[in-house]
Every structure is written in C-alpha cells, then in structure tokens.
Amino acid sequence: MNILVTGASGFTGRHMIQYLSGLDLPETHVAGIFHSTRPQAVPQTAFIQCDLRNLKETRSMVASFHPDRVIHLAGVNRGTLERLLTDNVVCTQNLLGSLVRDDFRGRILVTGSSAEYGYNAGVPINEKTPLKPVSDYGISKVASSLLSLRYHEVERLGVCVARPFNLIGPGQDDTLVCGRILSQVLKVNSGQQNEIFLHSPLDSRRDFIDVRDAVRAYWAILSHAMFENDCAGQVFNIGSGRDYPLSRVHDLFEKIFRRSYPLAPVNTSSIDPVPQQVSDTDFIRRTIGWCPGTDLETSLRDMARWAGSEQ
C-alpha cells in the first residue's frame, strides 16, 4: 500500500508522518510531499518535493508514486484571498485532477476547517450546520471542501472531508492562538516582554483538539473497513466537544510555568466575529468509533515541554 501525505513539513503533516511511521504497517510505503522545507528524516518514509500549484509537477508526482491512500494536509491559513484560494483550492484541484488522470481507485481524505462554519450562536456544530465563514481563510476552505465533494459525486473518487476545530499540540507555531500565547509566555520568561497580548477577548471560547488525536482520527477514517459505504462523500467534524475561554489557556500556562503573566489591555472596541465554537462529534463517534484522548492541560504541557527542548 502506498500512502501519500501532502503538507509533510507542516504542523499536522509532521505529526501525521510520525503517527504512520509508528504503526509499522506491513508492505506499506509512505511518501511525504513538501514544497520548500524538507522535513527531518522519518523511518520508512520518503520525502518528495513537489509544488502542488504546478499541475505538471503534481501529475508527474502522482504518476510516479501511484498512491492507494491520500491524506491532503497541504495549505495555508494566512495571506491574501488570492493566495488562500491558490494554496487551498487550486492545489486541491490539481491533486484530485491528477488522481483522476492516474485512474486512482483508492481513498482520499481532504482536510477542511471549523472556519467554514463561522458562528453558530453558541449551538454545537454538526456536519449539517450551514457554512457561514467570516474570514478569507474560511471561504477558501469552503471552496476546497465543496470541490472535493464534487469529485466524489461527479468523478466517483473515494473522497471525504475532515473538519478539525482548533488544533493544538507540540510544535505548533505562533500563527494559531495557543502557539501565539505560548510564544509570548516564553518571551516573558526570558525578559523580552512584560505582558501577554491577546487579539481576542479572554471570554472568546474555542474547541481545542490535540493534533495527535486529529491525525489518529484521519487514519481511522481512511482505514475504516466500510469506507466506501460509510465515509466517501461525507464530512467529519474532528473536535473535543468542549469549549474553553482563552482565559483558561492563559491560566493553565500560569499553572504549568508556576508564575503569573500580566495581560495587556484588550481593545474593547474590537468584536470577535466568532465569540464561541464547539463541535458536535457524534457522527464520527458513531461511524468510526473515534473519540479524543488528550485533555487541554496535557496538550499545553506537551507544547511547553517541546518548546523548551527547542530553546
């Protein structure tokens, strides 16, 4: 079996590759696709440089590897709308189109995002909740998800979409909220700054899911015995089913490092367009049997431990 993982040098991609390596799957070849930064070596994994924005390169990569399973993690969460649409939609189009051209008959998981849902008035979000993105990133992920599901309907590809909520875990950078808070905590520890600056109110609530639980969910979906009947053409929410205020993240870092971190005043005139989000994960629990296994404090402790080892 050939397993193709795009976005192999990214936060989730690195964890996905490590997880697959640890499974010790017999007669299995894993290829991690990266654009510019080659990931560190991982046992039983080959890394292939490919620009998914380039259709010719993508076709050549797919034709040479002939994957049986595809986990599409590549994408960006910041930038202009043009860049977001290119990296999150055009790349998906090139990949799926190349798989059709290669007469692919396997299974594909494309990652979406909870940003596709926007705000749901505090009600738990299931896969049937209307999509109301409030950011350019959310718009690009809606387009990618709908494109992927069209490939199932029209081209009969075995595609499903996984929508993770707020990912956290070891190695997260400061482009996401917990990584951003931890980065500032470490700067306070080293005397580089005196306060923690938040871009959202402390009472903004998020559903945090550990990246290690997420990659376990991705593989559980792809390896499900009844994938063609139960998963292809479907969307799966990947979340904890619990929401926490950002103040809880701040308080836990104070507990972990055993010191206080003053907070800079938040601009009270700014309005959080998504003041609260929480997932309803009943569908994946019933269909796949997956459930999260890492609590918020453990995730944050592991993030802090990882960051400390990198200092």
Summary of the structure (lengths in Angstrom):
residues: 311
radius of gyration: 19.4
end to end distance: 38.4
largest distance: 57.8
contacts: 1035
relative contact order: 0.13
helix: 42%
strand: 16%
